Amino acid sequence: MALRTPRFIMSALVAVILCGGSLTYGFGWGVPQWTAVFQGALAPAIAAYQGWSVTLGIVAAGTLLIGGSLALSWFRATFDYLLIGLGVLAALVFIVLGLPAQLIAQVDAAVSLVIVGLCALLVAVVFYRAAKDRLSGRFTRRRHRPAEGP
């Protein structure tokens, strides 16, 4: 994989801007607190579903963006999209840090559930493929044959 391609350089710059921008803003002005937003326009949605609508929206967006960048990176066999996924992860973590404590706990629980679900999916796929190979006859046992003499 070539590391000096224009696409890799651009994706590295995007990742550096997202990570560095979040870090610089956090050190300079602190983590933004979103409590005023949640008490204002989003108060009915939070009150109706105890914040799960916002939590699932953040986790779903993060899963799609980060999972999509990982899948693209894997399909194209390049690190370009992996760096963009890292930058998106840094920005999402920065956004989540400013949420109220109840929503941070819910995001943590939802992310844990997504990770456990992905691990279960991986185990199911590996088991399915192993069973399929075993039943299709591709997996054959090697028999020890006696050595033939001259």
Secondary structure as UniProt FT lines:
FT   HELIX           6..29
FT   HELIX           35..39
FT   TURN            40..42
FT   HELIX           43..49
FT   TURN            50..51
FT   HELIX           52..76
FT   HELIX           80..97
FT   HELIX           101..136
//
